[in-house]
Amino acid sequence: MDTSFLTREAYRVLIGESGDISEYLRADVGASADQYPDEDSYLQGMREFAAAIASDPLDYLDGWNLVGEVNPDQFGQRIAEFEKKIIEVLRTPIGERGPVDE
């Protein structure tokens, strides 16, 4: 899957919202796209990724050498909100997520 083929709503959440949280998160989310065959599997994979980060934000921050620069508790809360937004998109029928913005 290429992020160019995401529906508008999926792109807004996966790329836009992740970038609002962290440029590092956006890089991880964007780079993961090619591991998934379609939008729903990509959304599900990123939901699982977000859940894992939310359960241990310090580990994720340490991987990017951001410990001490980012509050792990606040980061974890933002990631949990990100996961909820992904779930909302997954619950929306693909035909209602907007056009693909190539």
DRENDO-1510 file (C-alpha; in Angstrom, 1 decimal, always signed):
<recs>
REC; n; res; u; v; w
REC; 1; MET; +0.0; +0.0; +0.0 .
REC; 2; ASP; +1.2; +3.5; -0.7 .
REC; 3; THR; -0.1; +6.4; +1.4 .
REC; 4; SER; -1.0; +8.1; -1.9 .
REC; 5; PHE; -3.9; +5.6; -2.2 .
REC; 6; LEU; -5.4; +6.3; +1.2 .
REC; 7; THR; -8.9; +7.8; +1.4 .
REC; 8; ARG; -8.9; +11.4; +2.7 .
REC; 9; GLU; -10.0; +10.4; +6.2 .
REC; 10; ALA; -7.5; +7.6; +6.6 .
REC; 11; TYR; -4.7; +9.9; +5.3 .
REC; 12; ARG; -5.8; +12.7; +7.7 .
REC; 13; VAL; -5.6; +10.5; +10.7 .
REC; 14; LEU; -2.6; +8.3; +9.9 .
REC; 15; ILE; -0.4; +10.9; +8.4 .
REC; 16; GLY; -1.8; +14.2; +9.7 .
REC; 17; GLU; -2.6; +13.2; +13.2 .
REC; 18; SER; +0.6; +11.2; +13.7 .
REC; 19; GLY; +2.6; +14.2; +12.5 .
REC; 20; ASP; +0.8; +16.5; +15.0 .
REC; 21; ILE; +2.0; +14.2; +17.7 .
REC; 22; SER; +5.6; +13.7; +16.5 .
REC; 23; GLU; +7.5; +13.9; +13.3 .
REC; 24; TYR; +9.1; +10.6; +14.4 .
REC; 25; LEU; +5.7; +8.9; +14.7 .
REC; 26; ARG; +4.7; +10.2; +11.3 .
REC; 27; ALA; +7.9; +8.7; +9.8 .
REC; 28; ASP; +7.2; +5.3; +11.4 .
REC; 29; VAL; +3.6; +5.3; +10.3 .
REC; 30; GLY; +4.4; +6.4; +6.7 .
REC; 31; ALA; +7.3; +4.0; +6.4 .
REC; 32; SER; +5.0; +1.1; +7.5 .
REC; 33; ALA; +2.5; +1.6; +4.7 .
REC; 34; ASP; +4.3; -0.8; +2.2 .
REC; 35; GLN; +3.8; -3.7; +4.7 .
REC; 36; TYR; +0.1; -3.7; +4.1 .
REC; 37; PRO; -2.0; -4.7; +1.1 .
REC; 38; ASP; -4.9; -2.4; +1.6 .
REC; 39; GLU; -6.2; +0.5; +3.7 .
REC; 40; ASP; -8.1; -1.5; +6.3 .
REC; 41; SER; -5.1; -3.8; +7.0 .
REC; 42; TYR; -2.9; -0.7; +7.2 .
REC; 43; LEU; -5.3; +1.0; +9.6 .
REC; 44; GLN; -5.5; -2.1; +11.8 .
REC; 45; GLY; -1.7; -2.5; +11.8 .
REC; 46; MET; -1.3; +1.1; +12.9 .
REC; 47; ARG; -4.0; +0.7; +15.5 .
REC; 48; GLU; -2.0; -2.2; +17.0 .
REC; 49; PHE; +1.3; -0.2; +16.7 .
REC; 50; ALA; -0.4; +2.8; +18.5 .
REC; 51; ALA; -1.7; +0.4; +21.2 .
REC; 52; ALA; +1.8; -1.0; +21.8 .
REC; 53; ILE; +3.3; +2.5; +22.1 .
REC; 54; ALA; +0.5; +3.7; +24.4 .
REC; 55; SER; +1.2; +0.8; +26.7 .
REC; 56; ASP; +4.9; +1.6; +26.9 .
REC; 57; PRO; +5.6; +5.1; +25.6 .
REC; 58; LEU; +9.0; +5.2; +27.3 .
REC; 59; ASP; +10.3; +2.4; +25.2 .
REC; 60; TYR; +9.2; +4.1; +22.0 .
REC; 61; LEU; +10.7; +7.4; +23.1 .
REC; 62; ASP; +13.9; +5.7; +24.0 .
REC; 63; GLY; +14.2; +4.2; +20.6 .
REC; 64; TRP; +14.3; +7.7; +19.1 .
REC; 65; ASN; +16.5; +9.1; +21.9 .
REC; 66; LEU; +13.7; +11.4; +23.0 .
REC; 67; VAL; +13.7; +10.5; +26.7 .
REC; 68; GLY; +14.1; +13.7; +28.6 .
REC; 69; GLU; +12.7; +15.8; +25.7 .
REC; 70; VAL; +9.1; +14.4; +25.7 .
REC; 71; ASN; +6.9; +13.7; +28.7 .
REC; 72; PRO; +6.2; +9.9; +28.4 .
REC; 73; ASP; +2.8; +10.1; +30.2 .
REC; 74; GLN; +1.5; +12.9; +27.9 .
REC; 75; PHE; +2.9; +11.2; +24.9 .
REC; 76; GLY; +1.2; +8.0; +25.9 .
REC; 77; GLN; -2.1; +9.8; +26.3 .
REC; 78; ARG; -1.8; +11.4; +22.9 .
REC; 79; ILE; -1.0; +8.0; +21.3 .
REC; 80; ALA; -4.1; +6.5; +23.0 .
REC; 81; GLU; -6.2; +9.3; +21.5 .
REC; 82; PHE; -4.5; +8.6; +18.1 .
REC; 83; GLU; -5.5; +4.9; +18.4 .
REC; 84; LYS; -9.1; +5.9; +19.1 .
REC; 85; LYS; -9.1; +8.0; +15.9 .
REC; 86; ILE; -7.8; +5.1; +13.9 .
REC; 87; ILE; -10.6; +2.9; +15.3 .
REC; 88; GLU; -13.2; +5.6; +14.3 .
REC; 89; VAL; -11.9; +5.5; +10.7 .
REC; 90; LEU; -12.0; +1.7; +10.7 .
REC; 91; ARG; -15.6; +1.8; +11.8 .
REC; 92; THR; -16.4; +4.1; +8.9 .
REC; 93; PRO; -17.3; +2.3; +5.7 .
REC; 94; ILE; -14.6; +2.9; +3.2 .
REC; 95; GLY; -17.0; +4.5; +0.8 .
REC; 96; GLU; -17.7; +7.2; +3.4 .
REC; 97; ARG; -14.1; +8.0; +4.1 .
REC; 98; GLY; -13.8; +10.4; +1.3 .
REC; 99; PRO; -12.0; +10.2; -2.0 .
REC; 100; VAL; -8.4; +9.0; -2.6 .
REC; 101; ASP; -6.3; +12.2; -2.9 .
REC; 102; GLU; -3.5; +11.1; -5.3 .
</recs>
